[in-house]
Amino acid sequence: MEDTFFNPGFFDEHVAPAMRGPAPQRAYAEFARRCPVAHNPDGSVTITRYEDIRYLNQSPDILGNGADGAKLGSQKARIPLDLDGEEHHMWRRRLNPLFTAKRMAVLEPRIRARSVELLADFAPRGQADVMAEWCAPLPAAMFLSILGLPREDLQEFLEFNDMQLHPRPDLSMEENLARMADGAARCRQYLDDVLDARSHGDPGEDVLGWLVSFRDPDGSPIEREDLHSILYLLILAGLDTTALMLGNSLAYLATHPDRRHLLLEQPDLWPGAVEELLRFDTSVPLAVRTPAADIDLPSGETVKAGTLVNVSWASANLDPAVFDSPLEADFTRSPNAHVAFASGFHRCLGSHLARLELRVALQEFHKAIPDYELAPGTQLTFSHFPRGPRALPLVWPVG
């Protein structure tokens, strides 16, 4: 097809640099226009159109990560992300009822209280790198709260997360791998101690308690190693991505005061604003899928079985065939069928929890700090994948 290419040049020269800045949307959209199915020199393909992505992910022949992800100390694949086929379906049937919107809603008071506590530490100061002082620690603090773990363990969880996901540039590869292994061992021991206490005492009315108390119809609990795999995935998927999404949201609102003022004047728009911010600048712009059989995409391309497929959620969320004026953030957009939480069989298990965390946290931030802007002279730099600002220095009036 004429709109297919075998050359990564446009992505390398235009999209990748744009992703490191505050506004990559036009580059995502132009990449999708030029190459809806990009054939890469390594044999993989990248698909960018919404309909192709939706079709691929709804195919029964599509596999997910296939157990190729970091396991953070677990002896098994991360559940359910790294599973496929019937085993994946079995775990989704088990876990989906534990992560419904209704079940997550009971956690809102805890999330709101923890958000307010952290804001009180720096809001009176009038300036902060909110990425370091709020966006990064808040999801970990909320994670502790919804799992029912002591708040004094926050620093330990931040260290687990940092050791697993953020290699230090001053260390060699071997030293970073050893650091990851040490972090995994510490996290594993921590969780084992907690699981022992919950299993032999009150399981608690929280996510950890629900997992420990779960029983299959035959009365079987979730095995200990499987609990590790589930919890490691929650740590991996629920801390960094949420932190970066908070950073993306605040970076946008800091540089678009008209959008922020709209939310201050009409706070009932917050649920829709969260959905639109997820669509407009997701912290997870890409994922990997592998078809087990040839897939004929709606665009006319055929993806051969076994081909590694890079799925561009970010480009799909800007597809003009699906979203009116996709390069504009419209907090009243409805419907808003974005794919920031993926689509199909591997759609994010924790999407309801993430939505709740983002909405509550951003609401409380704007109650405490309604008027803010980037610190003078700031030029934001963003991480590539997951995407989010490396630092977010803001200033605001006090008194």
Secondary structure, DSSP 4 states (H G I P E B T S, - for coil): -TT-BS--HHIIIIIHHHHTSS--HHHHHHHHHH-SEEEPTTS-EEE--HHHHHHHHH-TTEE--TT-S--TT-SSPPTTTT--HHHHHHHHHHHGGGG-HHHHHTTHHHHHHHHHHHHHHHGGGSEEEHIIIIITHHHHHHHHHHHT--GGGHHHHHHHHHHHH---TTS-HHHHHHHHHHHHHHHHHHHHHHHHHHHHS---SSHHHHHHH---TTSPPPPHHHHHHHHHHHHHHHSHHHHHHHHHHHHHHHH-HHHHHHHHH-GGGHHHHHHHHHHHS-S--EEEEEESS-EE-TTS-EEPTT--EEEEHHHHTT-TTTSSSTTS--TT-SS----TT--GGG--TTHHHHHHHHHHHHHHHHHH--S-EEPTT----EETTTTEES--EEE----
